[in-house]
Amino acid sequence: MAQNGLFRAIWKPGPEFQAAGRNLLDMIFPPQTLDGGHPSLSFGLSAESWGQIEFLDDPVCDGCATPFEFDQGPGARCAACMARPRGFDRARAACFYDEASRGPILQFKHADRPDLGVMFARWLSRSARDLLEEADALVPVPLHRTRLFSRRYNQAAEIARPLGRLTGTRVLADALVRGRNTGSQAGKSGSGRRRNVAAAFEVPAGRVRQVEGRRLLLIDDVMTTGATLEGCARALKLAGAAQVSIAVVSRVKDMANRPI
């Protein structure tokens, strides 16, 4: 329940109330684009920023969403994924994490803009459509309760909920918990990130039946080395999940070349 927005409900209005307030303000003040461009007729990015974001679509590596120059067939994997299989089964990303996409993602995470989750959910409904078709349920990557208390919402859950509504897929908001406060992953190497999240995630005893035998799709905003997502996937598989794939809004370009 906490990951599904309990703290937000206690400390501030929920997304529905916020959306109604924004609609009212839009009637008075023309909405601005997220990148500070000219007023737009609808919420989102300016046409210029849309053109700068490097969206990812097939063909991509089935294991980490690295784009391929040409179609290599169903289930094709890049050299890095073949050399070191990951803890999750498949992966998709909507775009690269770079100068063009960083602004709206950081607003979403740190500037009290959970409403941007709706836009990101639409991005994922396109980039991860094949994974969504086979998923039994969506699982947002959890925050530790101390981080959730300070941020007041889990950004992964704010993507998963509208994505579930768009696709008709069940969302298991509390199937996975972060039992240990791992702190920020920023600045750590790939091996350091994996050590930092080792044994940090678990499926509560009362939620095991929700994941047993299910094909699950983990939802998050950014994939850097994949350490956090691998930790989540291993915890879900330990609890009996049949398959765990991931869908993220963005991934760094050089993930395969980062230290592991």
KAZITA-V870475 format. One record per residue. N is the residue number from 1. RES is the residue in one letter. PHI is phi as a letter, one per 40 degrees, with the letter a starting at -180 (NA if undefined). OMEGA is omega in radians with two decimals (* if undefined). Layout:
n = <N	N>
res = <RES	RES>
phi = <PHI	PHI>
omega = <OMEGA	OMEGA>
This chain:
n = <1	2	3	4	5	6	7	8	9	10	11	12	13	14	15	16	17	18	19	20	21	22	23	24	25	26	27	28	29	30	31	32	33	34	35	36	37	38	39	40	41	42	43	44	45	46	47	48	49	50	51	52	53	54	55	56	57	58	59	60	61	62	63	64	65	66	67	68	69	70	71	72	73	74	75	76	77	78	79	80	81	82	83	84	85	86	87	88	89	90	91	92	93	94	95	96	97	98	99	100	101	102	103	104	105	106	107	108	109	110	111	112	113	114	115	116	117	118	119	120	121	122	123	124	125	126	127	128	129	130	131	132	133	134	135	136	137	138	139	140	141	142	143	144	145	146	147	148	149	150	151	152	153	154	155	156	157	158	159	160	161	162	163	164	165	166	167	168	169	170	171	172	173	174	175	176	177	178	179	180	181	182	183	184	185	186	187	188	189	190	191	192	193	194	195	196	197	198	199	200	201	202	203	204	205	206	207	208	209	210	211	212	213	214	215	216	217	218	219	220	221	222	223	224	225	226	227	228	229	230	231	232	233	234	235	236	237	238	239	240	241	242	243	244	245	246	247	248	249	250	251	252	253	254	255	256	257	258	259	260>
res = <M	A	Q	N	G	L	F	R	A	I	W	K	P	G	P	E	F	Q	A	A	G	R	N	L	L	D	M	I	F	P	P	Q	T	L	D	G	G	H	P	S	L	S	F	G	L	S	A	E	S	W	G	Q	I	E	F	L	D	D	P	V	C	D	G	C	A	T	P	F	E	F	D	Q	G	P	G	A	R	C	A	A	C	M	A	R	P	R	G	F	D	R	A	R	A	A	C	F	Y	D	E	A	S	R	G	P	I	L	Q	F	K	H	A	D	R	P	D	L	G	V	M	F	A	R	W	L	S	R	S	A	R	D	L	L	E	E	A	D	A	L	V	P	V	P	L	H	R	T	R	L	F	S	R	R	Y	N	Q	A	A	E	I	A	R	P	L	G	R	L	T	G	T	R	V	L	A	D	A	L	V	R	G	R	N	T	G	S	Q	A	G	K	S	G	S	G	R	R	R	N	V	A	A	A	F	E	V	P	A	G	R	V	R	Q	V	E	G	R	R	L	L	L	I	D	D	V	M	T	T	G	A	T	L	E	G	C	A	R	A	L	K	L	A	G	A	A	Q	V	S	I	A	V	V	S	R	V	K	D	M	A	N	R	P	I>
phi = <NA	c	c	c	h	c	c	c	c	c	c	a	c	c	d	c	c	c	c	c	c	c	c	c	c	c	c	c	b	d	c	c	c	c	c	g	c	c	d	b	c	a	c	i	c	c	d	c	c	d	c	c	c	c	c	b	a	d	c	b	c	c	c	a	g	c	c	c	c	a	c	b	g	d	g	c	b	c	c	c	c	c	c	b	d	c	c	b	c	a	a	a	b	c	a	c	c	a	d	c	c	c	d	c	c	c	c	c	c	b	b	f	b	c	c	c	d	c	c	c	c	c	d	c	c	c	c	b	d	c	c	c	c	c	c	c	a	b	b	c	c	c	b	c	d	c	c	c	c	c	c	g	a	c	c	c	c	c	c	c	c	c	c	c	c	c	b	g	b	c	b	b	c	b	c	b	b	b	c	b	c	c	g	c	c	d	g	c	c	d	c	c	c	c	c	c	b	d	f	c	b	a	c	d	d	c	b	d	c	c	b	d	g	c	c	b	b	c	b	a	c	b	b	b	b	g	c	c	c	c	c	c	c	c	c	c	c	c	c	h	c	c	a	b	b	b	b	b	c	a	b	c	c	b	d	c	c	c	d	b>
omega = <-3.14	-3.11	-3.10	3.00	-3.12	-3.13	3.13	-3.13	3.14	-2.96	-3.11	-3.12	3.13	-3.10	-3.11	3.11	3.12	-3.14	3.12	3.11	3.12	3.12	3.12	3.11	3.14	3.10	-3.10	-3.12	3.12	-3.12	3.11	3.06	-3.09	-3.10	3.07	3.14	-3.12	3.08	-3.10	3.12	3.11	-3.10	3.05	-3.08	3.05	3.13	-3.14	-3.13	3.07	-3.12	-3.11	-3.14	-3.12	3.13	-3.08	3.10	-3.14	0.07	3.09	3.04	-3.12	-3.07	-3.08	3.09	3.01	-3.12	3.05	3.10	3.12	-3.09	-3.14	3.08	-3.11	3.06	-3.11	-3.12	3.09	-3.09	-3.12	-3.13	3.09	-3.13	-3.12	3.10	-3.07	-3.11	3.09	-3.01	-3.09	-3.10	3.02	3.08	-3.12	-3.09	3.01	3.03	-3.09	-3.09	-3.08	-3.08	-3.04	-3.07	-3.14	3.13	3.12	3.03	-3.14	-3.05	-2.92	-3.07	3.05	3.14	3.13	-3.14	3.12	3.10	3.12	3.11	-3.13	3.09	3.10	3.09	-3.10	3.13	3.11	-3.03	-3.09	-3.04	-3.14	3.10	3.12	-3.13	-3.10	-3.07	3.03	-3.11	3.08	3.12	3.09	3.04	-3.03	2.96	2.99	-3.03	3.12	3.08	3.12	3.14	-3.11	-3.12	3.08	3.00	3.08	-3.04	3.13	3.11	3.14	3.00	-3.05	-3.08	3.10	3.09	3.09	3.12	-3.13	-3.01	-3.10	-3.12	3.14	3.09	3.10	-2.99	-3.08	3.13	-3.09	3.12	3.05	-3.03	-3.13	3.13	-3.06	-3.10	-3.09	3.06	-3.07	3.08	-3.13	3.06	3.11	3.13	3.10	3.09	-3.14	3.09	-3.10	-3.09	-3.13	3.11	-3.13	-3.05	3.11	3.04	3.13	-3.10	-3.12	-3.11	-3.07	-3.12	3.13	-3.05	-3.08	3.08	-3.08	3.00	-2.99	3.10	3.11	-3.12	3.05	-3.09	-3.06	3.00	-3.13	3.04	-3.10	-3.07	-3.14	-3.13	3.08	3.10	3.10	-3.11	3.14	3.12	3.14	3.12	3.09	3.12	3.04	3.11	-3.11	-3.11	3.08	3.06	-3.10	3.02	-3.12	3.10	-3.08	3.05	3.12	-3.08	-3.02	-3.11	-3.10	-3.08	3.10	-3.13	3.11	*>
